[in-house]
């Protein structure tokens, strides 16, 4: 790495450690917020699972732990050195920043920007930093996804398959990224899918053994994402909808919501099959928008890929609006939640309204990037910003 990239790596690592150790109570405070913690990403839930495992108690009987057995086992292994957990999470976050810079090197001729820029954007992103400090387990998923993407772009398809299988094991939504990832691999896509399947089977068998030859962890870790059985407020589109709906219609609309998550992944991949990397990023954004238990950490990870679209920035139509929507959502969501839960002077409509603003912000970014990619394709790769076209 060049000196500028090393500076980004050390700055990213040091900033996470500094915030974690200078403000030791911040981790617990963030872990209690709905913006950075959900039932499936909560660090407290992971600690509970580790405690149960160490005391030979059933992990998944109480409906509290929703993490996969291997992650619980890892937490139990490092439980004795819990004061070093900020170091582990800071190291993983720094590794993601490093990988983004390596991806930028692959596309440097197209990007026409220094390779360290994506790393800087990731390092200074407050959503990513606070997600790291909260020790949200979504960081494990994000690291697996970025590693798989880097390996795929580096033509190391076996390692890419292992990493995307690990990401899917931690969060089944990551399996959807196998579709655009196969587009990146091209003729090696079949081998990628086969290897991913085999690794996934091995991970499930290991989990089965770790859970005392019991498959009940599947319900607590995967089925909960599909059925949304633990309805808790978050920044997603699901929770308020199913709180207000008549019970008779809930199974049907849960099916619709799950189909909605999957529905746009193949079209993005097929339409931008010549630009598979960008299709991958759009699919990542779509999953962030439509998943059942999203966090600001997911949104921050998606936004970290925006610098890779630098060649088509001139085509973006709503960058200011998108930025303002994100700022409003990030600032007002904790305020509205406190008015609702803390003071009781507001209600759930306040918080859901701001979660819709957050969803609109992500949607506007996805739509804007899609439009820009269609325009650069229409202009045959040579930007013609003076030409005005009606948006599709």
CORMOHU-V277971 format. One line per field, one symbol per residue. burial: # if it has 24 or more other ideal C-beta (glycine too) atoms within 12 Angstrom, else .. A space follows every 10 residues. Layout:
burial: ???
//
This chain:
burial: ....#..##. ###.###.## .....##..# ########## ########## .##.....## ...####### ###.##.... ....##.### ########## #######... #.#.###### ###.###### ########## ########## ###...#.## ########## ########## #####...#. .##.##..## ..##..#..# #.....#..# ##.###.### ########## ##........ ...#..##.. ##.##..##. .#..###### ########## ########## ########## ##..#####. .#..##..## .###.##..# .......#.# ########## ########## ######.... .......... ..
//
